[in-house]
Amino acid sequence: MKPEYNFSKGERGKFHRPNATFQIPVYLEPEVLAFLAAKAEKKGVDIDRIVNDLLKRDIGIFETAG
């Protein structure tokens, strides 16, 4: 890195997108990932589908439990 940078010609907010959405990464423990990968392969679907189905089911349980 340089010791100093010149931002005098910079534009504030040039790349700002107010309605941008971000996909956050989710890191699974190795044994959880292995289990889900095996289930996904058995069903012939991607791991993200298995994870989303499980999370949606848990959300439903939380909502009904209050």
N, CA and C atoms as an extended XYZ file, in Angstrom:
198
Properties=species:S:1:pos:R:3:atomname:S:1:resname:S:1:resid:I:1 pbc="F F F"
N         0.833       -1.185        0.000 N   MET     1
C         0.000        0.000        0.000 CA  MET     1
C         0.873        1.243        0.000 C   MET     1
N         0.310        2.268       -0.570 N   LYS     2
C         0.995        3.557       -0.546 CA  LYS     2
C         0.850        4.153        0.846 C   LYS     2
N         1.792        4.994        1.242 N   PRO     3
C         1.660        5.636        2.552 CA  PRO     3
C         0.499        6.637        2.594 C   PRO     3
N         0.108        7.164        1.419 N   GLU     4
C        -0.975        8.154        1.394 CA  GLU     4
C        -1.704        8.069        0.050 C   GLU     4
N        -3.004        8.286        0.057 N   TYR     5
C        -3.816        8.266       -1.159 CA  TYR     5
C        -4.508        9.611       -1.333 C   TYR     5
N        -4.703       10.022       -2.590 N   ASN     6
C        -5.329       11.298       -2.903 CA  ASN     6
C        -6.783       11.048       -3.320 C   ASN     6
N        -7.703       11.500       -2.513 N   PHE     7
C        -9.128       11.348       -2.804 CA  PHE     7
C        -9.780       12.671       -3.210 C   PHE     7
N        -8.985       13.643       -3.608 N   SER     8
C        -9.524       14.971       -3.914 CA  SER     8
C       -10.482       14.949       -5.106 C   SER     8
N       -10.346       13.990       -6.021 N   LYS     9
C       -11.244       13.899       -7.171 CA  LYS     9
C       -12.305       12.818       -6.988 C   LYS     9
N       -12.431       12.320       -5.781 N   GLY    10
C       -13.412       11.273       -5.493 CA  GLY    10
C       -14.835       11.823       -5.464 C   GLY    10
N       -15.807       10.954       -5.734 N   GLU    11
C       -17.233       11.327       -5.716 CA  GLU    11
C       -17.931       10.551       -4.627 C   GLU    11
N       -18.485       11.258       -3.662 N   ARG    12
C       -19.208       10.592       -2.585 CA  ARG    12
C       -20.490        9.967       -3.125 C   ARG    12
N       -20.714        8.701       -2.796 N   GLY    13
C       -21.944        8.019       -3.169 CA  GLY    13
C       -22.009        7.543       -4.601 C   GLY    13
N       -20.925        7.583       -5.328 N   LYS    14
C       -20.923        7.222       -6.744 CA  LYS    14
C       -21.445        5.804       -6.973 C   LYS    14
N       -21.105        4.885       -6.117 N   PHE    15
C       -21.512        3.493       -6.296 CA  PHE    15
C       -22.598        3.064       -5.313 C   PHE    15
N       -23.154        4.015       -4.584 N   HIS    16
C       -24.203        3.694       -3.616 CA  HIS    16
C       -25.484        3.284       -4.330 C   HIS    16
N       -26.067        2.173       -3.929 N   ARG    17
C       -27.340        1.684       -4.465 CA  ARG    17
C       -28.290        1.487       -3.287 C   ARG    17
N       -29.250        2.403       -3.090 N   PRO    18
C       -30.100        2.350       -1.892 CA  PRO    18
C       -30.951        1.092       -1.785 C   PRO    18
N       -31.305        0.470       -2.877 N   ASN    19
C       -32.163       -0.720       -2.817 CA  ASN    19
C       -31.393       -2.009       -3.032 C   ASN    19
N       -30.083       -1.955       -2.885 N   ALA    20
C       -29.265       -3.146       -3.096 CA  ALA    20
C       -29.545       -4.169       -1.997 C   ALA    20
N       -29.538       -5.427       -2.373 N   THR    21
C       -29.676       -6.502       -1.385 CA  THR    21
C       -28.385       -7.308       -1.378 C   THR    21
N       -28.091       -7.880       -0.252 N   PHE    22
C       -26.867       -8.641       -0.089 CA  PHE    22
C       -27.188      -10.067        0.308 C   PHE    22
N       -26.500      -11.001       -0.286 N   GLN    23
C       -26.608      -12.404        0.101 CA  GLN    23
C       -25.508      -12.666        1.119 C   GLN    23
N       -25.913      -12.982        2.346 N   ILE    24
C       -24.907      -13.232        3.360 CA  ILE    24
C       -24.448      -14.685        3.285 C   ILE    24
N       -23.156      -14.915        3.447 N   PRO    25
C       -22.683      -16.301        3.448 CA  PRO    25
C       -23.025      -16.965        4.778 C   PRO    25
N       -23.353      -18.204        4.716 N   VAL    26
C       -23.619      -18.980        5.919 CA  VAL    26
C       -22.607      -20.120        5.944 C   VAL    26
N       -21.885      -20.235        7.029 N   TYR    27
C       -20.858      -21.254        7.146 CA  TYR    27
C       -21.367      -22.365        8.057 C   TYR    27
N       -21.371      -23.585        7.546 N   LEU    28
C       -21.848      -24.734        8.295 CA  LEU    28
C       -20.667      -25.492        8.886 C   LEU    28
N       -20.913      -26.096       10.036 N   GLU    29
C       -19.892      -26.951       10.628 CA  GLU    29
C       -19.694      -28.157        9.716 C   GLU    29
N       -18.483      -28.680        9.677 N   PRO    30
C       -18.184      -29.775        8.738 CA  PRO    30
C       -19.126      -30.969        8.835 C   PRO    30
N       -19.481      -31.377       10.046 N   GLU    31
C       -20.372      -32.538       10.183 CA  GLU    31
C       -21.793      -32.223        9.722 C   GLU    31
N       -22.230      -30.991        9.915 N   VAL    32
C       -23.558      -30.573        9.433 CA  VAL    32
C       -23.555      -30.534        7.912 C   VAL    32
N       -22.509      -29.976        7.342 N   LEU    33
C       -22.383      -29.908        5.891 CA  LEU    33
C       -22.357      -31.305        5.274 C   LEU    33
N       -21.613      -32.225        5.885 N   ALA    34
C       -21.539      -33.593        5.365 CA  ALA    34
C       -22.906      -34.260        5.404 C   ALA    34
N       -23.629      -34.078        6.503 N   PHE    35
C       -24.966      -34.663        6.628 CA  PHE    35
C       -25.904      -34.105        5.563 C   PHE    35
N       -25.929      -32.787        5.435 N   LEU    36
C       -26.825      -32.152        4.466 CA  LEU    36
C       -26.433      -32.483        3.033 C   LEU    36
N       -25.145      -32.572        2.770 N   ALA    37
C       -24.687      -32.921        1.423 CA  ALA    37
C       -25.151      -34.323        1.052 C   ALA    37
N       -25.085      -35.244        2.002 N   ALA    38
C       -25.542      -36.617        1.741 CA  ALA    38
C       -27.038      -36.647        1.473 C   ALA    38
N       -27.807      -35.903        2.266 N   LYS    39
C       -29.262      -35.849        2.069 CA  LYS    39
C       -29.608      -35.208        0.726 C   LYS    39
N       -28.908      -34.135        0.371 N   ALA    40
C       -29.166      -33.447       -0.891 CA  ALA    40
C       -28.835      -34.356       -2.078 C   ALA    40
N       -27.729      -35.076       -1.973 N   GLU    41
C       -27.347      -35.980       -3.066 CA  GLU    41
C       -28.368      -37.106       -3.218 C   GLU    41
N       -28.832      -37.624       -2.107 N   LYS    42
C       -29.831      -38.703       -2.129 CA  LYS    42
C       -31.128      -38.240       -2.795 C   LYS    42
N       -31.515      -36.977       -2.512 N   LYS    43
C       -32.750      -36.429       -3.084 CA  LYS    43
C       -32.539      -35.841       -4.477 C   LYS    43
N       -31.290      -35.640       -4.865 N   GLY    44
C       -30.996      -35.060       -6.168 CA  GLY    44
C       -31.254      -33.571       -6.253 C   GLY    44
N       -31.038      -32.867       -5.131 N   VAL    45
C       -31.224      -31.415       -5.091 CA  VAL    45
C       -29.965      -30.765       -4.526 C   VAL    45
N       -29.898      -29.449       -4.612 N   ASP    46
C       -28.769      -28.710       -4.049 CA  ASP    46
C       -28.917      -28.578       -2.536 C   ASP    46
N       -27.775      -28.375       -1.873 N   ILE    47
C       -27.780      -28.234       -0.417 CA  ILE    47
C       -28.608      -27.034        0.012 C   ILE    47
N       -28.553      -25.934       -0.747 N   ASP    48
C       -29.301      -24.742       -0.342 CA  ASP    48
C       -30.795      -25.023       -0.264 C   ASP    48
N       -31.298      -25.893       -1.102 N   ARG    49
C       -32.727      -26.233       -1.043 CA  ARG    49
C       -33.046      -26.979        0.251 C   ARG    49
N       -32.194      -27.922        0.628 N   ILE    50
C       -32.394      -28.661        1.879 CA  ILE    50
C       -32.351      -27.703        3.068 C   ILE    50
N       -31.364      -26.829        3.097 N   VAL    51
C       -31.215      -25.885        4.207 CA  VAL    51
C       -32.417      -24.952        4.273 C   VAL    51
N       -32.847      -24.404        3.141 N   ASN    52
C       -33.998      -23.508        3.135 CA  ASN    52
C       -35.270      -24.222        3.590 C   ASN    52
N       -35.475      -25.459        3.161 N   ASP    53
C       -36.648      -26.221        3.604 CA  ASP    53
C       -36.636      -26.428        5.115 C   ASP    53
N       -35.467      -26.787        5.651 N   LEU    54
C       -35.360      -26.970        7.099 CA  LEU    54
C       -35.627      -25.666        7.854 C   LEU    54
N       -35.054      -24.574        7.360 N   LEU    55
C       -35.244      -23.290        8.035 CA  LEU    55
C       -36.694      -22.815        7.951 C   LEU    55
N       -37.336      -23.016        6.817 N   LYS    56
C       -38.743      -22.625        6.685 CA  LYS    56
C       -39.611      -23.422        7.649 C   LYS    56
N       -39.311      -24.708        7.793 N   ARG    57
C       -40.075      -25.528        8.738 CA  ARG    57
C       -39.869      -25.032       10.165 C   ARG    57
N       -38.618      -24.705       10.515 N   ASP    58
C       -38.346      -24.186       11.854 CA  ASP    58
C       -39.016      -22.831       12.079 C   ASP    58
N       -39.034      -21.986       11.069 N   ILE    59
C       -39.714      -20.687       11.195 CA  ILE    59
C       -41.193      -20.912       11.486 C   ILE    59
N       -41.812      -21.866       10.788 N   GLY    60
C       -43.215      -22.174       11.039 CA  GLY    60
C       -43.432      -22.643       12.475 C   GLY    60
N       -42.526      -23.451       12.993 N   ILE    61
C       -42.633      -23.937       14.374 CA  ILE    61
C       -42.511      -22.764       15.339 C   ILE    61
N       -41.552      -21.867       15.100 N   PHE    62
C       -41.377      -20.702       15.973 CA  PHE    62
C       -42.603      -19.801       15.954 C   PHE    62
N       -43.187      -19.614       14.787 N   GLU    63
C       -44.349      -18.720       14.660 CA  GLU    63
C       -45.558      -19.304       15.380 C   GLU    63
N       -45.763      -20.595       15.316 N   THR    64
C       -46.916      -21.195       15.991 CA  THR    64
C       -46.696      -21.288       17.493 C   THR    64
N       -45.445      -21.410       17.926 N   ALA    65
C       -45.145      -21.507       19.358 CA  ALA    65
C       -45.224      -20.131       20.036 C   ALA    65
N       -45.088      -19.083       19.236 N   GLY    66
C       -45.193      -17.732       19.778 CA  GLY    66
C       -43.927      -17.292       20.340 C   GLY    66
